[in-house]
Amino acid sequence: MVSCLSGVAATAPPAQADSRTCVSKSEYRRVHEGMRQRRVHRVFGVRGRRVVYAQYHGYSAEIRRYRGCARRSRVSVAYGNHRLKSKSARWRHR
């Protein structure tokens, strides 16, 4: 995907350049504890599906599930106050 603004060509970042709706192993390895949820979604190129959300005295906790690019693979990410707290993945091969 290339856009042209005032004569300057710019390419989209890798996660936006393709139209995949899944998380690759390399994208999974690029996210780490403390990253903002917005940045994780930019790296993954997909927002995932919220499976748990809770809020208590100004603290929010959320777990989102993402589809892995390998068949029947799943990625789960836990956020606290919109920052990555933990992540896990199940990669299936054949």
N, C-alpha and C positions, 0 to 999 in steps of 0.2 A: 504494500500500500504506500503510495507516494503522493504527497500533496505539494502544491506549489503556491507559495505565498510571496507576492511581489518579486517574482523571478528567482526565488531561492527554493531549491528542491529539498524536502525534508522527508525522511523515512520514519515510519512508526516503529516503536520499540517492539522486540520480538513477540511479546505476549499479545500485542494488539495487531501485529502484522498477519497472524494466522487466525482462522476462524474456529479453532478447536474449543471445545467446551470441557476440557479435561486438564489435569495436572500431570506434567511429566516428572520423571525422577530428578532431572536437573533443576526444574523449577522448585521442587520440594526441597532440595538441598540448599537452594538460595535463600530460603526464609529461615529466620532464627528468632529466638526468644527476645522479646522487647520491641519487635517491629510493630508499627501501627497496622491496624487491620486494613486500612486503605492501601498501604504499600503492598501487603501480602496479596490483595486482590489484583493489584497492578502486575505483580510478578506472575501470579497464576493465570491472569487473563480471564478470570471467571470469579463470580461472587460466591458460588457454592450455595448450599441450602442450610438454613438455620434449623438445628434440631433441638437446641435447648437455649433458653434465655431467662435470666433472672436478674432482678435489681433489688438492692437492699442498702439503705442508708448511703446513697450516692455511689455505690460500687455496682458495676454491671459485670455479669459473667455470661459468656455465650460460647456455644460449641457449634461449629459449622462443618458440614461434610461436603467433600468435593469428589468428583469422579476422577479416578486415575486413568491415564491414557492406555495402560495395559488392560486387557480384557478382565472384567470382574475385579478391578483394583479400586481401593477407596483410600482417601486421605481425610483425616479428621484434625481439626485445629481448635484449640481452646483459647479464648481471649478473655482477658480481665481488663476492664476499663479500656477496651478497644486496642489492647496490646497483646501480642502473641505470648501466651504463657506456656503452652505445650503443644506438641504435634505428634501424630502417629500415622503410619501408613501400612497398608496391606497390599503388597504387589503380588499378583498372581501371574504365573507363567504357564500357559497352556492349560 
